[in-house]
Amino acid sequence: MALRITQTHGQIGIQTYRSWMDIRQTPPKAHIEQRPPELYIERKLPEVHIDQTQCFAESGLKPVLQLARDFYKEGLQAGFEAIG
């Protein structure tokens, strides 16, 4: 007595196929408005003051008031020496 087993694949009525996806997307429209940068630079130039009165005085170019002051001092000193 031989035992024989046979089988058949059952089918339950589900039919499948490979899926397919079609995505269509329009590219975004980017509109960027940008004002150009504004740069304001205010600068004040340096001022150089050179006092040359002593240089001019040593070279004999004294202002009138300085000459008058010097002559006054010399005359006062000479007067004090004469008095004694």
C-alpha positions as CSV (number, residue, x, y, z in Angstrom):
1,M,0.0,0.0,0.0
2,A,1.5,3.2,-1.1
3,L,0.6,6.7,0.1
4,R,0.5,9.3,-2.5
5,I,-0.1,13.0,-1.8
6,T,-0.7,15.5,-4.5
7,Q,-1.3,19.2,-4.1
8,T,-2.4,22.0,-6.3
9,H,-1.8,25.7,-5.6
10,G,-5.0,27.4,-4.7
11,Q,-6.0,30.7,-6.2
12,I,-8.2,33.0,-4.2
13,G,-9.1,35.6,-6.9
14,I,-6.6,38.4,-6.1
15,Q,-4.9,39.6,-9.2
16,T,-1.9,41.9,-8.6
17,Y,0.1,43.9,-11.1
18,R,3.1,46.3,-10.7
19,S,2.0,49.7,-9.5
20,W,2.9,52.8,-11.4
21,M,2.9,56.4,-10.1
22,D,2.9,59.5,-12.3
23,I,3.5,62.6,-10.2
24,R,3.5,65.8,-12.2
25,Q,4.5,68.9,-10.3
26,T,5.1,72.3,-11.8
27,P,8.2,74.0,-10.6
28,P,7.7,76.8,-8.2
29,K,7.8,80.3,-9.4
30,A,10.1,82.2,-7.1
31,H,10.0,86.0,-7.4
32,I,12.4,87.8,-5.1
33,E,12.6,91.5,-4.9
34,Q,15.6,92.8,-3.2
35,R,16.6,96.4,-2.9
36,P,20.3,97.0,-3.3
37,P,22.0,98.0,-0.1
38,E,22.7,101.6,0.6
39,L,25.8,102.6,2.4
40,Y,26.5,106.2,3.6
41,I,29.8,107.0,5.1
42,E,30.4,110.4,6.5
43,R,33.9,111.3,7.5
44,K,35.5,114.3,8.9
45,L,38.9,115.1,7.7
46,P,41.5,115.7,10.4
47,E,42.5,119.3,11.2
48,V,46.1,119.9,11.8
49,H,47.1,123.0,13.7
50,I,50.8,123.8,13.7
51,D,52.0,126.5,16.0
52,Q,54.9,128.2,14.3
53,T,55.1,131.4,16.4
54,Q,58.3,130.3,18.1
55,C,59.9,129.3,14.8
56,F,59.0,132.7,13.3
57,A,60.0,134.5,16.4
58,E,63.5,132.9,16.3
59,S,63.9,133.8,12.7
60,G,62.9,137.4,13.3
61,L,59.4,137.2,12.0
62,K,57.4,138.1,15.1
63,P,53.8,139.4,15.0
64,V,53.3,143.1,15.7
65,L,51.8,142.6,19.2
66,Q,54.7,140.3,20.1
67,L,57.2,142.8,19.0
68,A,55.5,145.6,21.0
69,R,55.4,143.3,24.1
70,D,59.1,142.5,23.7
71,F,60.0,146.2,23.3
72,Y,57.9,147.1,26.3
73,K,59.7,144.5,28.4
74,E,63.1,145.6,27.2
75,G,62.3,149.3,27.9
76,L,60.9,148.5,31.3
77,Q,64.1,146.5,32.2
78,A,66.3,149.3,30.9
79,G,64.3,151.8,32.9
80,F,64.7,149.7,36.1
81,E,68.4,149.3,35.5
82,A,68.8,153.1,35.0
83,I,66.9,153.9,38.2
84,G,68.9,151.5,40.1
